[in-house]
Amino acid sequence: MTDLAFYDALAPLFDVMTDWEARLAAEGPFLRAILAEAGAHSVLDTACGSGGHALALAQWGYATAGVDASLPMVELARSKAARAGLAVPFVVADLASLPEAFGEQKWDAVLCLGNSLPHLLTDDDLIGALRGMATVMSPGGLLLVQNLNYDLRWRTQPRFFSPQGGSLEGQEVLVWRFADYDVPAERIAFHVALFRKAQEAGWAVEVHTTGQRPLLWAVIERSLAIAGFEAARAYGQMTLPAPPFEPATSGDLVIVARRAPRL
């Protein structure tokens, strides 16, 4: 299960961490090409965070909705949709409970971007999430997943991400992410340090930590088959031209799969 307290705390600074303009400029052509190849018109953005991808999809003409397990993230996404004048529904639900959240509604494509699946720490959690996504997809529908490449990261164990800075409610803020690796337990402790600068008090910092599982491509591929997906293929990043996934060198693991006609 996703650590909700971690993402609830992160929500106010989530958009400080993400340069949406640059990210969508890089990922948009790939995303639109993959959706066009699948003939998709309706797209569900799961683990949507602050809603950047869902809002872009709506602006590109797709029927779309976003869903996230964190209520503060969903509230942030809803406020951004209102400011943009976009009628995009955002729903609070985790991946395994998507069928309860959306009932009989089916989507041509389901996205799970932003390295979300590594927060699912057991095979049962991972397969349950994938089955939840499969259930709300039309037969033959498209699944698009984007994770970091843990085939590489688990071997090299990089500790630090680049910091991101900005402002929030008139305060200077800084977000710094780093990781600790527990090899015997096959777990990663993922930390986010949130710095805020008050005019008189100086800098204050909060550190929030959550567990991650180093999801290797072979594990995901096997889980996809169990959950009812087929024809899975992997790329090294969400750009065009799309590079093939190379376990030893790729920065990301981007997976495209189809829901089998019968689950």
N, C-alpha and C positions, 0 to 999 in steps of 0.2 A: 504493500500500500504506500502511496505517496505521503511524505511527511508534510502534512498540511500546515503545521505551525511554521515550518521553514519558509514555505512560499507565501503564507499570510504575512510574515514579517518582511519578506522581500518585495511585496507588491508595490509599496510606495516608490521604490527606487528602480523598478523593473525597466522602465523606459530610459532611465539614465544609463543602464547597462547595454542598451540596444540602440544602435543607430539604424532606425527603421528605414530611412531613406536609402542609405547605402546597402542595407541588407536586401531590400526589395529590388533595388536596381540590379543586384547580382543574381538573386534567386528567381526573380519574376520570369525571365525568359524560359528558364528550365521548367518552372512550375506550370506555366501556361502551355508549353509544348507537350508535357506529359499529360496534362488534362485533355488537351486537344486530341492527342493520340488515342486516348481512351474514350473519346466522345462524351466526356463528362459535362453536365450542365449544373448539377447540384453537388456541393462540396461541404463536408462537415470538418471543421478544424478542431481536433481534440487536443487536450492539454494546451489550450490556446493562449494561456498567459494573459497579457494585456490586450490581445485581440488584433495585433498588427497584420497577421496574414489574413484573417477572416475579413477585416475591413478592406484590405487590398483586393481580395477576391470579389467582394461586393462591388467595388469600384470598377472592376474588370468585367462585370456583367454576369457573374455566377450567382445562383441562388445559394446562399451560404448561412451557416450558423456556427457559433463557437461554443465550446464546452470546456470547463476546467473544474477541478475538484476544490480549488481555493475560492471562497466567496469574495475576499478582497480583490483578487485578480479579476473575477467576473465583474465586480462593481466598477473597477477601473476600465475594463473593456466597454461596458455599457455607457459610461460617461464619455468615452472617446467616440463611440458610435453616435451618441446624441449630439455632440459638438460638430461632428461631420455631416449630420443630417442623413445618416444611413440606418435603415430599418433592419439591422442585423440582430437576431435574437442571440443572447448569451445565457447559457444554462449552467447551473452548478451540478456536476456529476463526475464520478470517476470513470475510468475506462471500462471496468467490468460491469458497471450499472448503466451503460448507454442504452440497452434495450428498454429498461424501465423509464429512462428519461425521455425517449423519443417514440416509444410505442411501436406502431406499425410503419412509421415514416422510414423511408429508405433513401439512401444517398448514392449517387453515382461514384463518388470518391470520398475517401476519408484520409485526412492528414494527421500525422503525429510527429511534429517537428520539435526542434530545440532540445534534443538529448533528453527526452522525457522517459523513455522506457527503462534506462538504467536505474531509476528509482524503484522499480519493481524487483524485490530482492530474492524472490523464489521462482522456480519454474511454474508453480501453480499460479502465482500472481501474474506472471508474464503471459501464460497461455490464457488465463481468464480475461486479461485485458484485450488480447488479440481476438478472442472469441466475441467479446463485447463489440469490438469494432466490426467484425465480420457480420454480426447479426443485424446491424443497422445499415448494411450495404446491399445494394441490388446484386443479384447473381452476376458474376463476371465483373463486378465493380473494382475500382482501383484503390489500392492502399499505397500511401507514400509515407515512409518513415525516414527521419534524419537523426542519427546519433553521431557522437564522436567515434573515432575508430579505436576501439579498445583492444583490438588485435595488436596495434602499435603501442597504445598508451600503457597497457598492462605490462609490456616488455620494457619500455623506456622510463616509465613512471615520472613524467614531468610534474612538477609541483605547482608552478605558478602560471596564472593567466595574466594577460595584460590588464592593468587597471582601467576603469572608465570613470570619467569625472563629468560633473555638470552642476545644475542648481535645482533646488526643490524648495518651493515656498520661501524663496528669498535667501536660502542658505546654500553655501557651497557644499557639495557632497562628492564623495569618492567611493567607488565600489571596487573591492579587491578580492579576487577569488583564488583559492589555493586548495591543494588536496594532500591527504596523507593516505598511504597505501598499506593495507593489512594483508599481506600475501597469504599467510596460513588460513585466514578466514575468507579469502577471496572477496574482500570488501574495500571500498574507498570511502574515506571520510571527506566529504566535500564541504568546504568552509566558504562563507561569504562574510567579509568584513565590511560593515557599513559605516563610513566616516561622515560626520556632519560637523560643520564649522559654525559655531555661534560667535557673534561679534565680540562678546566680552569673555565668554568662558573658554574660547579656543576650541580645539578639536575634541569630539567625543566619538567613541567607536563602540559598535555592537558587533559581535561575531556570532553567526548562526551556522549550525552544522547539520548536515543530513547524510544518511548513508546512500551509497550507490553500489551497484553490482557491475563489474566489468563485463558487459555483454559482448561476447565474441560473435562474429558472423556465423559460425557454425551453430551456435546455440540458437540464435534468432532464426536461422533458416530452418532448423528442425522444429522449432516452436510454431513457425508459420504453417508448416505442413500439418501439424497436429490440430491447429486452430481452424483449418479449412481454407488455406490459401495455396495458390499454385503459381507456377511460372515466375518465381521470384528472381529478380536480377539486381545487381548491386553496382553503384557508382561511387566515385571518390569525393564528389562534392556536387552541390546543386547549382551548376553553371552550365552554359553551353559554350563550346561543345562539351558534352558530359564525359568526363574521364572514367574509365573503368576502375572499379575498386581494386586497390592493391594493398593487401593486409600489411605489408612492411613499410609503406610510405604514405598512404592516403591520410589526409587530416580527418575526413568524415567517412561515415558509412551511410550511404543513401540507398534505401531499399524500395523497389517498386514491385508490387505483387498484385495478383488478381484473386478475388474471392471465387472459390470453386462454385460451379453451378449448383451443387447440392452440398449442404453442410452435413 
